[in-house]
Amino acid sequence: MKKKRYILASFIILLTGVMYLSVQAQQNNSTHRAKLSGHWKAKEAISIGGNIFCSYDARDRMASKSMKIVEQADYLTIENPDSGVASAKNLEKLTFDGKTRQISLSQENRKTFSVKLSTDGQTMTIKSIVYFMTSTPYKLNVTQPAYTHVTEVWNLSKDGKSITILAKAKSNIWREERSWKTVFNKID
């Protein structure tokens, strides 16, 4: 009888130890996930791939080939440091709550957007509408209002060394939907 109690007690201690170690291993994995923070560079700006560059002000992150990202718990900031002109640099704050926000770069150029981050922190979806003025064909110095709807899905690689951005856009200027991919690589 004593032997059975000893075996049962040993089994309970062993089972408790295994459960404790598995819980600790799961906690360690979640705290060491790759982050979006860092300095990132691509061969071309996001808006070039979809040929929608004209939709954006020079200060917008979509017109930049590099980004400095600082990630916080519920938002991130993106600076486009490669414009070469100090006055063209912009700091954009993306809050992960899904609420619509607006940036006004000038009276004729503004953007509304919303951002959601996946629970694992590896995928971010940005939905935006850019409003701007564009030239009217065959009319000198006449502009008309234009807009572009853009959805970007950012996927951070498991090793945290690249961000792949899959984008789709549709505008009142062109009829078909455009889609493309841009890859940013971490440089520090």
Sequence and secondary structure as in RCSB ss.txt:
>XXXX:A:sequence
MKKKRYILASFIILLTGVMYLSVQAQQNNSTHRAKLSGHWKAKEAISIGGNIFCSYDARDRMASKSMKIVEQADY
LTIENPDSGVASAKNLEKLTFDGKTRQISLSQENRKTFSVKLSTDGQTMTIKSIVYFMTSTPYKLNVTQPAYTHV
TEVWNLSKDGKSITILAKAKSNIWREERSWKTVFNKID
>XXXX:A:secstr
 HHHHHHHHHHHHHHHHHHHHHHHHHHHHHHT   S EEEE SS HHHHTT GGGS TTSGGG SEEEEEE SSE
EEEE TTSS GGG  EEEEETB   EEEEEETTEEEEEEEEE TTSSEEEEEEEEEEEEE TTSTT EEEEEEEE
EEEEEE TTSSEEEEEEEEEESSSSS EEEEEEEEE  
